[in-house]
């Protein structure tokens, strides 16, 4: 009988270095990783988070902000920089963030904030100024230092110089880690109304009549009292942030969400620019999805099991300080 051919023995298996788990395996297995790891390994993709109601969308957004701050582990030599909006949409998230602070789960001591815009000509203490809005609805309820809050001065002697200085302050702070924004029914973000350049910077902006009419309700419906100009960050300013989260709620913003998600980039719908940002998170309620295709909604809802891992509880500031003081590693 013919001998069977001799085959060489299989090569010795090399010891492969143990790879760090990816974000994907972490999310699927539920293993807990240091916050900084999750931040660095976050997938570069646009996310659409769809919740049933406004309150749920607000809470999800607040938890995401909370986790990003905790993951960053800010300190006296490393501040977390947060871009913030005004308006009715973020109010629910601000209330939840205040709650996390009061519960000892979050601190804003080493957080710097940069607001999106401010009216020109309104005194800071005017009830409808964005200075008043932020202090009454958020800043005075948390432990942020006043010098770490930055809001454009609509009464500056040189408005363009004020805008230029604002851009420089953002650069000096190391850029924005997370810029949170809301939009109008016409898809504008901050005061970047339809037709704004998608590479625009912080500037003086003349407001469109539609915006003035929409804001009249805050000024006793007296058009003569509504500011006609504002200072606003540009679309390019927001795009420079390392991450952007946009809050969109209500059926009246459904068409804007459709333009932002399902159609192409268009300067007439400035929110659409964020399709080109590597890390954009759109957070919306069910009503805001009414103009989207059924398959679009189904696709993103199918990812919620993964996306909800992004807001799972992390170690609170209180727990972190306790662990650091005892110099013991974290344990579940």
C-alpha positions, 0 to 999 in steps of 0.5 A: 500500500502506498504510504500516505503523504507526510504533512508538516505538523501545524505551526505552533500557535503564537501567543496573541496579545490580549486585545482590549475589548471594543465598545461594541463587545462592551455594549453587547456583553454589558461589561463595565469599562472605565468611562474614558475608554467608552468615550474614546471608543465611541463609534463614529456614526450619526445616532438617532435616539427615539423615545416615546415622550418629551420627558423620556427624551429629556432624561436620556439626554441628561443621562448622556451629558452626565455620563460624558462628564463623569467619563471625562473625569474633569479636574482643576487642570482638565475642565469639561467644556459644554456647549448649551442652548436656551429655549423650552426644549432643553428645560427638561434635561436641565431639571434632571441635571440639577437633580443629579447634582443635588443627589451627589451624582454629578458636579459642575465644579470643573465644567466650563459652559459656552452658550449658543446665543444672546439677543442684542440690546436686552439688559442682562437682567431682562427676564427674556435675556438668555443670561436670565434664562440660564441662571434662573433655570440652571446655573444657580441650582448647581455648583458651577463657578460663575467665571466658568460660564460664558454667554455672549454680551449683547450689549457690548460696545463692539459686537463683532469684537465680542463675537471674535473674543468668544471664539478665542475663549472657546479655543483657549478652553481647548474646544467644546467636548459636547455641544448640546443644541435645539432647533426651530421648526425651520431647522435652524440651530442657534440663530443660524436661520435658513440661508446661513453659511454652513461654515459660519462662525460666531457673529452678529445676526439680523433675525428673520421676520418669522423668528421675530413673530415666533418670539413675540409670545415672550414679549407680550405679543408686542413686536416692537419689544422683540429684538431684531438682532442677536449674537450667535455661534456659527454652524462651523463653531458647533461643528468644531465640537468633538461631539454634538447632541441635538434635541428635537421634540414635538410634531411641529419639528417633525419636518425639520427632523426629516430634513436633518436625517433623510435628505441631503445637506442644505444651507436652507436647513442648517441642522442638516449640516450635522450629517457630516459631523463624525459624532452627532446624536439626535435625541427626539420623541415619537411626535418628532418622527412623524415625517420620517419613513417607517423603515427609518424609524424602525432601523433606529429603534432597532439600535436602542438596545445598544444606544441605551447602554450609553446612558447606563449608570456610571460611577457617580462623582460621590463614588469616584471621590470615595474610591480616589480617597481610599486609593482602591480600585473600582469594584461592582 
